[in-house]
Protein backbone atom coordinates (compact mmCIF):
# COMPACT_ATOMS: atom_id res chain seq x y z
CA UNK A 1 0.00 0.00 0.00
CA UNK A 2 1.39 3.37 -1.00
CA UNK A 3 2.03 5.75 1.87
CA UNK A 4 0.78 9.29 1.49
CA UNK A 5 3.00 12.33 1.68
CA UNK A 6 1.39 15.03 3.78
CA UNK A 7 3.46 18.19 4.14
CA UNK A 8 1.31 19.66 6.92
CA UNK A 9 1.55 16.46 8.98
CA UNK A 10 5.33 16.27 8.57
CA UNK A 11 5.63 19.91 9.60
CA UNK A 12 3.58 19.27 12.75
CA UNK A 13 5.71 16.25 13.64
CA UNK A 14 8.96 18.17 13.10
CA UNK A 15 7.72 21.05 15.26
CA UNK A 16 6.77 18.61 18.02
CA UNK A 17 10.22 16.97 17.86
CA UNK A 18 11.88 20.38 18.13
CA UNK A 19 9.88 21.22 21.24
CA UNK A 20 10.86 17.90 22.85
CA UNK A 21 14.54 18.40 22.02
CA UNK A 22 14.48 21.87 23.53
CA UNK A 23 12.86 20.59 26.72
CA UNK A 24 15.34 17.73 27.14
CA UNK A 25 18.29 20.05 26.73
CA UNK A 26 17.45 22.13 29.81
CA UNK A 27 17.83 21.54 33.53
CA UNK A 28 15.22 19.17 34.95
CA UNK A 29 13.22 18.12 37.98
CA UNK A 30 13.98 14.48 38.87
CA UNK A 31 11.42 12.05 40.31
CA UNK A 32 11.94 8.44 41.32
CA UNK A 33 9.66 6.25 43.48
CA UNK A 34 10.98 4.81 46.70
CA UNK A 35 12.03 1.18 46.54
CA UNK A 36 10.84 -1.17 49.27
CA UNK A 37 12.62 -0.30 52.51
CA UNK A 38 14.36 2.74 50.97
CA UNK A 39 14.58 6.10 52.69
CA UNK A 40 15.48 9.35 50.98
CA UNK A 41 16.35 12.18 53.34
CA UNK A 42 16.98 15.07 50.95
CA UNK A 43 14.49 15.51 48.14
CA UNK A 44 15.22 18.60 46.11
CA UNK A 45 14.70 16.91 42.75
CA UNK A 46 18.12 17.90 41.41
CA UNK A 47 19.29 14.35 40.68
CA UNK A 48 18.38 10.71 41.15
CA UNK A 49 19.89 10.52 44.64
CA UNK A 50 17.75 13.43 45.82
CA UNK A 51 14.81 12.89 43.50
CA UNK A 52 11.25 13.65 44.52
CA UNK A 53 9.25 10.51 45.23
CA UNK A 54 5.86 11.57 43.81
CA UNK A 55 4.68 13.06 40.54
CA UNK A 56 2.70 15.68 42.49
CA UNK A 57 5.85 17.02 44.15
CA UNK A 58 7.68 17.02 40.84
CA UNK A 59 4.85 18.96 39.17
CA UNK A 60 4.95 21.64 41.87
CA UNK A 61 8.72 22.04 41.54
CA UNK A 62 8.55 22.06 37.74
CA UNK A 63 6.01 24.89 37.87
CA UNK A 64 8.27 26.94 40.16
CA UNK A 65 11.44 26.30 38.17
CA UNK A 66 9.94 26.21 34.69
CA UNK A 67 11.79 22.94 34.02
CA UNK A 68 10.79 19.59 32.50
CA UNK A 69 10.32 16.49 34.64
CA UNK A 70 12.57 13.43 34.28
CA UNK A 71 10.84 10.33 35.70
CA UNK A 72 12.66 7.10 36.49
CA UNK A 73 11.23 3.64 36.02
CA UNK A 74 8.70 2.49 38.59
CA UNK A 75 5.06 2.65 39.62
CA UNK A 76 3.55 6.02 40.47
CA UNK A 77 0.06 5.74 41.97
CA UNK A 78 -1.44 9.15 41.26
CA UNK A 79 -4.13 10.81 43.38
CA UNK A 80 -7.69 11.46 42.34
CA UNK A 81 -7.49 14.53 40.09
CA UNK A 82 -4.58 16.90 40.16
CA UNK A 83 -5.69 20.29 38.89
CA UNK A 84 -2.85 21.53 36.71
CA UNK A 85 -2.36 25.31 36.61
CA UNK A 86 1.01 25.45 34.83
CA UNK A 87 2.18 23.78 31.63
CA UNK A 88 4.54 20.84 32.06
CA UNK A 89 6.62 18.28 30.15
CA UNK A 90 7.00 14.80 31.67
CA UNK A 91 9.61 12.41 30.25
CA UNK A 92 9.69 8.79 31.39
CA UNK A 93 11.75 5.74 30.54
CA UNK A 94 14.86 6.70 32.49
CA UNK A 95 16.69 3.87 34.32
CA UNK A 96 17.24 6.22 37.27
CA UNK A 97 20.38 4.34 38.26
CA UNK A 98 23.30 6.70 37.65
CA UNK A 99 24.02 10.41 37.53
CA UNK A 100 25.42 10.18 34.03
CA UNK A 101 22.15 9.22 32.35
CA UNK A 102 21.07 11.30 29.38
CA UNK A 103 17.76 11.49 27.51
CA UNK A 104 19.29 9.17 24.92
CA UNK A 105 19.47 6.43 27.59
CA UNK A 106 15.70 6.32 27.89
CA UNK A 107 13.80 3.19 26.86
CA UNK A 108 10.06 3.37 27.69
CA UNK A 109 9.55 -0.37 27.24
CA UNK A 110 12.58 -1.56 29.18
CA UNK A 111 12.45 1.09 31.90
CA UNK A 112 8.71 1.49 32.43
CA UNK A 113 7.52 4.72 34.04
CA UNK A 114 3.94 3.85 35.05
CA UNK A 115 1.29 6.43 35.96
CA UNK A 116 -1.60 4.45 37.40
CA UNK A 117 -4.97 4.90 39.05
CA UNK A 118 -4.96 1.26 40.18
CA UNK A 119 -4.34 2.07 43.83
CA UNK A 120 -4.55 -1.55 44.93
CA UNK A 121 -2.40 -2.80 42.03
CA UNK A 122 -5.01 -5.53 41.66
CA UNK A 123 -6.48 -5.02 38.18
CA UNK A 124 -6.44 -8.22 36.13
CA UNK A 125 -6.81 -9.10 32.45
CA UNK A 126 -9.98 -10.49 30.91
CA UNK A 127 -10.24 -12.40 27.63
CA UNK A 128 -13.28 -12.01 25.38
CA UNK A 129 -13.99 -14.30 22.40
CA UNK A 130 -16.88 -13.81 19.99
CA UNK A 131 -19.39 -16.55 19.29
CA UNK A 132 -19.41 -16.03 15.55
CA UNK A 133 -22.84 -16.40 14.01
CA UNK A 134 -24.59 -16.30 17.41
CA UNK A 135 -24.48 -12.56 18.22
CA UNK A 136 -22.75 -13.33 21.48
CA UNK A 137 -19.41 -13.57 23.26
CA UNK A 138 -17.63 -15.57 25.93
CA UNK A 139 -15.62 -13.74 28.59
CA UNK A 140 -12.98 -15.44 30.72
CA UNK A 141 -11.31 -13.79 33.67
CA UNK A 142 -7.58 -14.28 34.10
CA UNK A 143 -5.61 -14.19 37.32
CA UNK A 144 -2.75 -12.35 35.65
CA UNK A 145 -2.46 -8.88 37.14
CA UNK A 146 -1.89 -5.90 34.89
CA UNK A 147 0.97 -4.60 37.05
CA UNK A 148 3.42 -7.26 38.19
CA UNK A 149 6.73 -6.65 39.97
CA UNK A 150 6.71 -2.99 39.09
CA UNK A 151 5.93 -3.49 35.40
CA UNK A 152 2.87 -3.61 33.16
CA UNK A 153 2.69 -7.20 31.91
CA UNK A 154 0.64 -7.25 28.71
CA UNK A 155 -1.79 -10.19 28.28
CA UNK A 156 -1.01 -13.47 26.45
CA UNK A 157 -1.11 -13.97 22.71
CA UNK A 158 -4.46 -13.75 20.93
CA UNK A 159 -6.24 -17.04 20.34
CA UNK A 160 -8.16 -16.32 17.13
CA UNK A 161 -8.95 -13.71 14.50
CA UNK A 162 -11.19 -11.46 16.59
CA UNK A 163 -10.65 -12.13 20.31
CA UNK A 164 -9.54 -9.29 22.57
CA UNK A 165 -8.04 -8.69 25.99
CA UNK A 166 -8.89 -5.80 28.29
CA UNK A 167 -8.31 -4.85 31.90
CA UNK A 168 -10.92 -5.68 34.51
CA UNK A 169 -11.06 -2.78 36.94
CA UNK A 170 -10.99 -4.25 40.45
CA UNK A 171 -12.19 -2.18 43.40
CA UNK A 172 -12.35 1.61 43.22
CA UNK A 173 -9.80 2.73 40.68
CA UNK A 174 -9.23 6.44 40.41
CA UNK A 175 -10.76 8.74 37.85
CA UNK A 176 -9.20 11.73 36.12
CA UNK A 177 -5.54 11.98 37.08
CA UNK A 178 -5.25 15.42 35.55
CA UNK A 179 -7.68 18.24 34.98
CA UNK A 180 -6.52 21.37 33.20
CA UNK A 181 -8.00 24.35 31.41
CA UNK A 182 -7.06 27.86 30.30
CA UNK A 183 -3.76 27.89 28.36
CA UNK A 184 -2.13 24.98 30.16
CA UNK A 185 -0.26 22.54 27.91
CA UNK A 186 0.65 18.98 28.91
CA UNK A 187 3.39 16.84 27.30
CA UNK A 188 3.95 13.15 28.06
CA UNK A 189 6.89 11.32 26.52
CA UNK A 190 7.79 7.69 27.20
CA UNK A 191 5.30 6.90 29.98
CA UNK A 192 2.82 4.09 30.62
CA UNK A 193 -0.75 5.03 31.60
CA UNK A 194 -2.94 2.30 33.10
CA UNK A 195 -5.67 1.57 35.61
CA UNK A 196 -7.89 4.62 35.07
CA UNK A 197 -11.71 4.37 34.97
CA UNK A 198 -13.88 7.08 33.44
CA UNK A 199 -16.95 8.21 35.35
CA UNK A 200 -19.57 10.80 34.56
CA UNK A 201 -18.52 13.70 32.34
CA UNK A 202 -14.80 13.35 32.96
CA UNK A 203 -11.98 11.62 31.16
CA UNK A 204 -10.45 8.60 32.86
CA UNK A 205 -6.85 9.84 32.74
CA UNK A 206 -7.26 13.50 31.87
CA UNK A 207 -9.82 16.16 31.06
CA UNK A 208 -8.38 19.06 29.15
CA UNK A 209 -10.09 22.30 28.21
CA UNK A 210 -8.88 25.67 27.12
CA UNK A 211 -6.31 26.57 24.48
CA UNK A 212 -3.41 24.44 25.68
CA UNK A 213 -2.18 21.41 23.74
CA UNK A 214 -1.89 17.79 24.91
CA UNK A 215 1.04 15.90 23.38
CA UNK A 216 1.97 12.26 23.76
CA UNK A 217 5.02 10.60 22.23
CA UNK A 218 6.18 7.00 22.69
CA UNK A 219 3.56 6.42 25.39
CA UNK A 220 1.65 3.23 26.22
CA UNK A 221 -1.97 3.93 27.17
CA UNK A 222 -3.25 0.46 28.11
CA UNK A 223 -5.66 -1.25 30.50
CA UNK A 224 -8.06 1.65 31.07
CA UNK A 225 -11.86 1.91 31.03
CA UNK A 226 -13.73 4.63 29.17
CA UNK A 227 -17.36 5.67 29.49
CA UNK A 228 -19.27 8.68 28.20
CA UNK A 229 -16.12 10.83 28.14
CA UNK A 230 -13.35 8.40 27.24
CA UNK A 231 -9.90 7.78 28.66
CA UNK A 232 -8.64 11.09 27.24
CA UNK A 233 -11.21 13.87 27.07
CA UNK A 234 -10.50 17.10 25.23
CA UNK A 235 -12.98 19.93 25.40
CA UNK A 236 -13.25 23.62 24.67
CA UNK A 237 -10.50 24.69 22.28
CA UNK A 238 -7.94 22.10 23.38
CA UNK A 239 -5.98 20.25 20.71
CA UNK A 240 -3.73 17.21 20.80
CA UNK A 241 -0.81 15.59 19.00
CA UNK A 242 -0.08 11.86 19.41
CA UNK A 243 2.94 10.14 17.83
CA UNK A 244 4.40 6.63 18.09
CA UNK A 245 1.99 5.75 20.90
CA UNK A 246 0.17 2.51 21.74
CA UNK A 247 -3.46 2.75 22.84
CA UNK A 248 -5.12 -0.50 23.74
CA UNK A 249 -6.38 -3.37 25.87
CA UNK A 250 -9.28 -1.25 27.08
CA UNK A 251 -13.03 -1.48 27.48
CA UNK A 252 -15.88 1.02 27.54
CA UNK A 253 -19.59 1.67 27.23
CA UNK A 254 -18.56 4.29 24.65
CA UNK A 255 -15.45 6.36 23.93
CA UNK A 256 -12.87 3.80 24.96
CA UNK A 257 -9.87 5.88 24.05
CA UNK A 258 -10.17 9.50 22.88
CA UNK A 259 -13.17 11.78 23.03
CA UNK A 260 -12.63 15.14 21.40
CA UNK A 261 -15.19 17.90 21.77
CA UNK A 262 -12.42 20.26 20.89
CA UNK A 263 -10.59 21.77 17.97
CA UNK A 264 -8.35 19.07 16.54
CA UNK A 265 -6.50 15.82 17.10
CA UNK A 266 -3.52 14.80 15.00
CA UNK A 267 -2.20 11.24 15.46
CA UNK A 268 0.58 9.63 13.44
CA UNK A 269 2.27 6.23 13.58
CA UNK A 270 0.10 5.15 16.50
CA UNK A 271 -1.35 1.70 17.23
CA UNK A 272 -4.90 1.18 18.52
CA UNK A 273 -5.11 -2.49 19.55
CA UNK A 274 -7.63 -4.63 21.44
CA UNK A 275 -10.74 -2.73 22.52
CA UNK A 276 -14.07 -4.10 23.70
CA UNK A 277 -17.37 -2.25 23.95
CA UNK A 278 -20.99 -3.11 24.59
CA UNK A 279 -23.91 -0.95 25.56
CA UNK A 280 -25.00 2.50 24.48
CA UNK A 281 -26.39 3.50 21.12
CA UNK A 282 -23.66 5.94 20.06
CA UNK A 283 -20.80 3.48 19.76
CA UNK A 284 -17.17 4.45 19.47
CA UNK A 285 -15.08 1.64 20.94
CA UNK A 286 -11.98 3.71 20.22
CA UNK A 287 -12.67 7.25 18.96
CA UNK A 288 -15.30 9.95 19.25
CA UNK A 289 -14.18 13.06 17.46
CA UNK A 290 -14.83 16.33 15.71
CA UNK A 291 -14.32 17.78 12.25
CA UNK A 292 -10.59 18.34 12.03
CA UNK A 293 -9.24 15.14 13.56
CA UNK A 294 -6.56 13.45 11.44
CA UNK A 295 -5.14 9.95 11.82
CA UNK A 296 -2.10 9.25 9.63
CA UNK A 297 -0.29 5.91 9.17
CA UNK A 298 -2.01 4.39 12.20
CA UNK A 299 -3.05 0.79 12.84
CA UNK A 300 -6.55 -0.02 14.17
CA UNK A 301 -6.84 -3.69 15.05
CA UNK A 302 -9.04 -5.95 17.18
CA UNK A 303 -11.81 -3.57 18.12
CA UNK A 304 -14.69 -5.87 19.13
CA UNK A 305 -17.95 -3.95 19.41
CA UNK A 306 -21.09 -5.90 20.31
CA UNK A 307 -24.56 -4.51 21.03
CA UNK A 308 -28.26 -5.25 20.94
CA UNK A 309 -29.17 -1.56 20.87
CA UNK A 310 -31.57 -0.49 18.08
CA UNK A 311 -28.85 1.96 17.18
CA UNK A 312 -30.64 5.07 15.95
CA UNK A 313 -30.14 7.15 19.08
CA UNK A 314 -27.56 9.93 18.77
CA UNK A 315 -27.17 9.35 15.02
CA UNK A 316 -26.64 5.62 15.09
CA UNK A 317 -24.09 3.06 16.18
CA UNK A 318 -20.44 2.71 15.21
CA UNK A 319 -17.51 0.49 16.12
CA UNK A 320 -14.17 2.34 15.93
CA UNK A 321 -15.89 5.70 15.51
CA UNK A 322 -19.20 6.62 17.13
CA UNK A 323 -22.32 7.43 15.16
CA UNK A 324 -22.58 10.71 17.03
CA UNK A 325 -19.82 13.18 17.73
CA UNK A 326 -18.26 14.64 14.63
CA UNK A 327 -16.22 13.62 11.61
CA UNK A 328 -12.71 12.26 11.24
CA UNK A 329 -10.22 11.65 8.43
CA UNK A 330 -7.86 8.72 7.98
CA UNK A 331 -4.80 8.72 5.70
CA UNK A 332 -2.62 5.69 5.06
CA UNK A 333 -4.12 3.74 7.99
CA UNK A 334 -4.65 -0.02 8.30
CA UNK A 335 -7.82 -1.55 9.78
CA UNK A 336 -7.50 -5.27 10.47
CA UNK A 337 -9.26 -8.00 12.46
CA UNK A 338 -11.97 -5.72 13.81
CA UNK A 339 -15.40 -7.18 14.58
CA UNK A 340 -18.81 -5.46 14.71
CA UNK A 341 -21.76 -7.50 16.00
CA UNK A 342 -25.32 -6.26 16.42
CA UNK A 343 -28.89 -7.47 16.39
CA UNK A 344 -30.17 -3.87 16.39
CA UNK A 345 -32.12 -2.74 13.35
CA UNK A 346 -29.86 0.17 12.36
CA UNK A 347 -26.62 -1.78 12.37
CA UNK A 348 -23.13 -1.10 13.65
CA UNK A 349 -20.60 -0.14 10.92
CA UNK A 350 -16.86 -0.27 11.51
CA UNK A 351 -16.54 3.43 10.67
CA UNK A 352 -19.79 5.28 11.22
CA UNK A 353 -18.53 8.74 10.38
CA UNK A 354 -15.63 10.05 8.35
CA UNK A 355 -15.02 12.90 5.97
CA UNK A 356 -12.15 11.23 4.18
CA UNK A 357 -10.68 7.72 4.19
CA UNK A 358 -7.75 7.80 1.80
CA UNK A 359 -5.00 5.30 0.98
CA UNK A 360 -6.13 2.94 3.75
CA UNK A 361 -6.23 -0.86 3.90
CA UNK A 362 -9.18 -2.87 5.30
CA UNK A 363 -8.11 -6.45 5.89
CA UNK A 364 -9.95 -9.35 7.57
CA UNK A 365 -12.62 -7.25 9.26
CA UNK A 366 -16.03 -8.78 10.00
CA UNK A 367 -19.50 -7.31 10.44
CA UNK A 368 -22.36 -9.51 11.69
CA UNK A 369 -25.82 -7.97 11.67
CA UNK A 370 -29.45 -9.01 11.90
CA UNK A 371 -31.18 -7.08 9.08
CA UNK A 372 -34.50 -5.32 9.32
CA UNK A 373 -36.70 -4.73 6.30
CA UNK A 374 -35.79 -1.72 4.20
CA UNK A 375 -32.38 -1.17 5.79
CA UNK A 376 -28.82 -1.35 4.53
CA UNK A 377 -25.74 -2.57 6.40
CA UNK A 378 -22.25 -1.56 5.26
CA UNK A 379 -18.80 -1.92 6.78
CA UNK A 380 -18.19 1.79 6.14
CA UNK A 381 -21.18 4.10 6.24
CA UNK A 382 -23.51 6.13 8.38
CA UNK A 383 -26.04 4.48 10.64
CA UNK A 384 -28.59 7.28 10.55
CA UNK A 385 -30.62 8.98 7.83
CA UNK A 386 -29.82 12.31 9.46
CA UNK A 387 -26.26 12.25 8.12
CA UNK A 388 -25.99 13.91 4.73
CA UNK A 389 -22.32 14.93 4.63
CA UNK A 390 -19.84 13.40 2.14
CA UNK A 391 -18.05 10.20 3.10
CA UNK A 392 -15.10 9.92 0.70
CA UNK A 393 -13.34 6.55 0.32
CA UNK A 394 -10.42 6.96 -2.08
CA UNK A 395 -7.57 4.67 -3.13
CA UNK A 396 -8.25 2.05 -0.45
CA UNK A 397 -7.61 -1.70 -0.40
CA UNK A 398 -10.30 -4.15 0.77
CA UNK A 399 -9.21 -7.76 1.30
CA UNK A 400 -10.77 -10.66 3.20
CA UNK A 401 -13.59 -8.68 4.81
CA UNK A 402 -17.02 -10.17 5.54
CA UNK A 403 -20.43 -8.56 5.98
CA UNK A 404 -22.87 -11.26 6.97
CA UNK A 405 -26.36 -11.85 8.36
CA UNK A 406 -26.44 -15.12 10.32
CA UNK A 407 -30.01 -14.36 11.40
CA UNK A 408 -32.73 -12.19 9.86
CA UNK A 409 -35.45 -10.29 11.71
CA UNK A 410 -37.13 -9.01 8.55
CA UNK A 411 -40.39 -10.81 7.87
CA UNK A 412 -40.35 -9.51 4.31
CA UNK A 413 -39.01 -6.77 2.11
CA UNK A 414 -35.47 -6.02 1.06
CA UNK A 415 -32.20 -5.25 2.76
CA UNK A 416 -28.62 -5.08 1.57
CA UNK A 417 -25.16 -5.95 2.88
CA UNK A 418 -22.09 -4.20 1.52
CA UNK A 419 -18.66 -2.72 2.11
CA UNK A 420 -19.49 0.96 1.57
CA UNK A 421 -22.86 2.68 1.83
CA UNK A 422 -25.59 4.27 3.89
CA UNK A 423 -26.82 2.01 6.65
CA UNK A 424 -30.47 3.10 6.79
CA UNK A 425 -33.49 3.41 4.58
CA UNK A 426 -33.77 6.93 3.19
CA UNK A 427 -33.59 8.92 0.00
CA UNK A 428 -30.21 8.44 -1.63
CA UNK A 429 -29.06 5.68 0.71
CA UNK A 430 -27.45 2.47 -0.40
C-alpha positions in Angstrom: 0.0 0.0 0.0 1.4 3.4 -1.0 2.0 5.8 1.9 0.8 9.3 1.5 3.0 12.3 1.7 1.4 15.0 3.8 3.5 18.2 4.1 1.3 19.7 6.9 1.6 16.5 9.0 5.3 16.3 8.6 5.6 19.9 9.6 3.6 19.3 12.8 5.7 16.2 13.6 9.0 18.2 13.1 7.7 21.1 15.3 6.8 18.6 18.0 10.2 17.0 17.9 11.9 20.4 18.1 9.9 21.2 21.2 10.9 17.9 22.9 14.5 18.4 22.0 14.5 21.9 23.5 12.9 20.6 26.7 15.3 17.7 27.1 18.3 20.0 26.7 17.4 22.1 29.8 17.8 21.5 33.5 15.2 19.2 34.9 13.2 18.1 38.0 14.0 14.5 38.9 11.4 12.0 40.3 11.9 8.4 41.3 9.7 6.2 43.5 11.0 4.8 46.7 12.0 1.2 46.5 10.8 -1.2 49.3 12.6 -0.3 52.5 14.4 2.7 51.0 14.6 6.1 52.7 15.5 9.3 51.0 16.4 12.2 53.3 17.0 15.1 51.0 14.5 15.5 48.1 15.2 18.6 46.1 14.7 16.9 42.7 18.1 17.9 41.4 19.3 14.4 40.7 18.4 10.7 41.2 19.9 10.5 44.6 17.8 13.4 45.8 14.8 12.9 43.5 11.2 13.7 44.5 9.2 10.5 45.2 5.9 11.6 43.8 4.7 13.1 40.5 2.7 15.7 42.5 5.9 17.0 44.2 7.7 17.0 40.8 4.9 19.0 39.2 4.9 21.6 41.9 8.7 22.0 41.5 8.5 22.1 37.7 6.0 24.9 37.9 8.3 26.9 40.2 11.4 26.3 38.2 9.9 26.2 34.7 11.8 22.9 34.0 10.8 19.6 32.5 10.3 16.5 34.6 12.6 13.4 34.3 10.8 10.3 35.7 12.7 7.1 36.5 11.2 3.6 36.0 8.7 2.5 38.6 5.1 2.6 39.6 3.6 6.0 40.5 0.1 5.7 42.0 -1.4 9.1 41.3 -4.1 10.8 43.4 -7.7 11.5 42.3 -7.5 14.5 40.1 -4.6 16.9 40.2 -5.7 20.3 38.9 -2.8 21.5 36.7 -2.4 25.3 36.6 1.0 25.5 34.8 2.2 23.8 31.6 4.5 20.8 32.1 6.6 18.3 30.2 7.0 14.8 31.7 9.6 12.4 30.2 9.7 8.8 31.4 11.7 5.7 30.5 14.9 6.7 32.5 16.7 3.9 34.3 17.2 6.2 37.3 20.4 4.3 38.3 23.3 6.7 37.6 24.0 10.4 37.5 25.4 10.2 34.0 22.2 9.2 32.3 21.1 11.3 29.4 17.8 11.5 27.5 19.3 9.2 24.9 19.5 6.4 27.6 15.7 6.3 27.9 13.8 3.2 26.9 10.1 3.4 27.7 9.5 -0.4 27.2 12.6 -1.6 29.2 12.4 1.1 31.9 8.7 1.5 32.4 7.5 4.7 34.0 3.9 3.8 35.1 1.3 6.4 36.0 -1.6 4.5 37.4 -5.0 4.9 39.0 -5.0 1.3 40.2 -4.3 2.1 43.8 -4.5 -1.6 44.9 -2.4 -2.8 42.0 -5.0 -5.5 41.7 -6.5 -5.0 38.2 -6.4 -8.2 36.1 -6.8 -9.1 32.5 -10.0 -10.5 30.9 -10.2 -12.4 27.6 -13.3 -12.0 25.4 -14.0 -14.3 22.4 -16.9 -13.8 20.0 -19.4 -16.5 19.3 -19.4 -16.0 15.5 -22.8 -16.4 14.0 -24.6 -16.3 17.4 -24.5 -12.6 18.2 -22.7 -13.3 21.5 -19.4 -13.6 23.3 -17.6 -15.6 25.9 -15.6 -13.7 28.6 -13.0 -15.4 30.7 -11.3 -13.8 33.7 -7.6 -14.3 34.1 -5.6 -14.2 37.3 -2.8 -12.3 35.7 -2.5 -8.9 37.1 -1.9 -5.9 34.9 1.0 -4.6 37.1 3.4 -7.3 38.2 6.7 -6.7 40.0 6.7 -3.0 39.1 5.9 -3.5 35.4 2.9 -3.6 33.2 2.7 -7.2 31.9 0.6 -7.3 28.7 -1.8 -10.2 28.3 -1.0 -13.5 26.4 -1.1 -14.0 22.7 -4.5 -13.8 20.9 -6.2 -17.0 20.3 -8.2 -16.3 17.1 -9.0 -13.7 14.5 -11.2 -11.5 16.6 -10.7 -12.1 20.3 -9.5 -9.3 22.6 -8.0 -8.7 26.0 -8.9 -5.8 28.3 -8.3 -4.9 31.9 -10.9 -5.7 34.5 -11.1 -2.8 36.9 -11.0 -4.2 40.5 -12.2 -2.2 43.4 -12.3 1.6 43.2 -9.8 2.7 40.7 -9.2 6.4 40.4 -10.8 8.7 37.9 -9.2 11.7 36.1 -5.5 12.0 37.1 -5.3 15.4 35.6 -7.7 18.2 35.0 -6.5 21.4 33.2 -8.0 24.3 31.4 -7.1 27.9 30.3 -3.8 27.9 28.4 -2.1 25.0 30.2 -0.3 22.5 27.9 0.7 19.0 28.9 3.4 16.8 27.3 4.0 13.2 28.1 6.9 11.3 26.5 7.8 7.7 27.2 5.3 6.9 30.0 2.8 4.1 30.6 -0.7 5.0 31.6 -2.9 2.3 33.1 -5.7 1.6 35.6 -7.9 4.6 35.1 -11.7 4.4 35.0 -13.9 7.1 33.4 -16.9 8.2 35.3 -19.6 10.8 34.6 -18.5 13.7 32.3 -14.8 13.4 33.0 -12.0 11.6 31.2 -10.5 8.6 32.9 -6.9 9.8 32.7 -7.3 13.5 31.9 -9.8 16.2 31.1 -8.4 19.1 29.1 -10.1 22.3 28.2 -8.9 25.7 27.1 -6.3 26.6 24.5 -3.4 24.4 25.7 -2.2 21.4 23.7 -1.9 17.8 24.9 1.0 15.9 23.4 2.0 12.3 23.8 5.0 10.6 22.2 6.2 7.0 22.7 3.6 6.4 25.4 1.6 3.2 26.2 -2.0 3.9 27.2 -3.3 0.5 28.1 -5.7 -1.2 30.5 -8.1 1.7 31.1 -11.9 1.9 31.0 -13.7 4.6 29.2 -17.4 5.7 29.5 -19.3 8.7 28.2 -16.1 10.8 28.1 -13.4 8.4 27.2 -9.9 7.8 28.7 -8.6 11.1 27.2 -11.2 13.9 27.1 -10.5 17.1 25.2 -13.0 19.9 25.4 -13.2 23.6 24.7 -10.5 24.7 22.3 -7.9 22.1 23.4 -6.0 20.3 20.7 -3.7 17.2 20.8 -0.8 15.6 19.0 -0.1 11.9 19.4 2.9 10.1 17.8 4.4 6.6 18.1 2.0 5.7 20.9 0.2 2.5 21.7 -3.5 2.7 22.8 -5.1 -0.5 23.7 -6.4 -3.4 25.9 -9.3 -1.3 27.1 -13.0 -1.5 27.5 -15.9 1.0 27.5 -19.6 1.7 27.2 -18.6 4.3 24.6 -15.5 6.4 23.9 -12.9 3.8 25.0 -9.9 5.9 24.0 -10.2 9.5 22.9 -13.2 11.8 23.0 -12.6 15.1 21.4 -15.2 17.9 21.8 -12.4 20.3 20.9 -10.6 21.8 18.0 -8.4 19.1 16.5 -6.5 15.8 17.1 -3.5 14.8 15.0 -2.2 11.2 15.5 0.6 9.6 13.4 2.3 6.2 13.6 0.1 5.1 16.5 -1.3 1.7 17.2 -4.9 1.2 18.5 -5.1 -2.5 19.6 -7.6 -4.6 21.4 -10.7 -2.7 22.5 -14.1 -4.1 23.7 -17.4 -2.2 23.9 -21.0 -3.1 24.6 -23.9 -0.9 25.6 -25.0 2.5 24.5 -26.4 3.5 21.1 -23.7 5.9 20.1 -20.8 3.5 19.8 -17.2 4.5 19.5 -15.1 1.6 20.9 -12.0 3.7 20.2 -12.7 7.2 19.0 -15.3 9.9 19.3 -14.2 13.1 17.5 -14.8 16.3 15.7 -14.3 17.8 12.2 -10.6 18.3 12.0 -9.2 15.1 13.6 -6.6 13.4 11.4 -5.1 9.9 11.8 -2.1 9.2 9.6 -0.3 5.9 9.2 -2.0 4.4 12.2 -3.0 0.8 12.8 -6.5 0.0 14.2 -6.8 -3.7 15.0 -9.0 -6.0 17.2 -11.8 -3.6 18.1 -14.7 -5.9 19.1 -17.9 -3.9 19.4 -21.1 -5.9 20.3 -24.6 -4.5 21.0 -28.3 -5.3 20.9 -29.2 -1.6 20.9 -31.6 -0.5 18.1 -28.8 2.0 17.2 -30.6 5.1 15.9 -30.1 7.2 19.1 -27.6 9.9 18.8 -27.2 9.4 15.0 -26.6 5.6 15.1 -24.1 3.1 16.2 -20.4 2.7 15.2 -17.5 0.5 16.1 -14.2 2.3 15.9 -15.9 5.7 15.5 -19.2 6.6 17.1 -22.3 7.4 15.2 -22.6 10.7 17.0 -19.8 13.2 17.7 -18.3 14.6 14.6 -16.2 13.6 11.6 -12.7 12.3 11.2 -10.2 11.6 8.4 -7.9 8.7 8.0 -4.8 8.7 5.7 -2.6 5.7 5.1 -4.1 3.7 8.0 -4.7 0.0 8.3 -7.8 -1.5 9.8 -7.5 -5.3 10.5 -9.3 -8.0 12.5 -12.0 -5.7 13.8 -15.4 -7.2 14.6 -18.8 -5.5 14.7 -21.8 -7.5 16.0 -25.3 -6.3 16.4 -28.9 -7.5 16.4 -30.2 -3.9 16.4 -32.1 -2.7 13.4 -29.9 0.2 12.4 -26.6 -1.8 12.4 -23.1 -1.1 13.6 -20.6 -0.1 10.9 -16.9 -0.3 11.5 -16.5 3.4 10.7 -19.8 5.3 11.2 -18.5 8.7 10.4 -15.6 10.1 8.3 -15.0 12.9 6.0 -12.1 11.2 4.2 -10.7 7.7 4.2 -7.8 7.8 1.8 -5.0 5.3 1.0 -6.1 2.9 3.7 -6.2 -0.9 3.9 -9.2 -2.9 5.3 -8.1 -6.5 5.9 -9.9 -9.3 7.6 -12.6 -7.2 9.3 -16.0 -8.8 10.0 -19.5 -7.3 10.4 -22.4 -9.5 11.7 -25.8 -8.0 11.7 -29.5 -9.0 11.9 -31.2 -7.1 9.1 -34.5 -5.3 9.3 -36.7 -4.7 6.3 -35.8 -1.7 4.2 -32.4 -1.2 5.8 -28.8 -1.4 4.5 -25.7 -2.6 6.4 -22.3 -1.6 5.3 -18.8 -1.9 6.8 -18.2 1.8 6.1 -21.2 4.1 6.2 -23.5 6.1 8.4 -26.0 4.5 10.6 -28.6 7.3 10.5 -30.6 9.0 7.8 -29.8 12.3 9.5 -26.3 12.3 8.1 -26.0 13.9 4.7 -22.3 14.9 4.6 -19.8 13.4 2.1 -18.0 10.2 3.1 -15.1 9.9 0.7 -13.3 6.5 0.3 -10.4 7.0 -2.1 -7.6 4.7 -3.1 -8.3 2.0 -0.4 -7.6 -1.7 -0.4 -10.3 -4.2 0.8 -9.2 -7.8 1.3 -10.8 -10.7 3.2 -13.6 -8.7 4.8 -17.0 -10.2 5.5 -20.4 -8.6 6.0 -22.9 -11.3 7.0 -26.4 -11.8 8.4 -26.4 -15.1 10.3 -30.0 -14.4 11.4 -32.7 -12.2 9.9 -35.5 -10.3 11.7 -37.1 -9.0 8.6 -40.4 -10.8 7.9 -40.3 -9.5 4.3 -39.0 -6.8 2.1 -35.5 -6.0 1.1 -32.2 -5.2 2.8 -28.6 -5.1 1.6 -25.2 -6.0 2.9 -22.1 -4.2 1.5 -18.7 -2.7 2.1 -19.5 1.0 1.6 -22.9 2.7 1.8 -25.6 4.3 3.9 -26.8 2.0 6.7 -30.5 3.1 6.8 -33.5 3.4 4.6 -33.8 6.9 3.2 -33.6 8.9 0.0 -30.2 8.4 -1.6 -29.1 5.7 0.7 -27.4 2.5 -0.4 
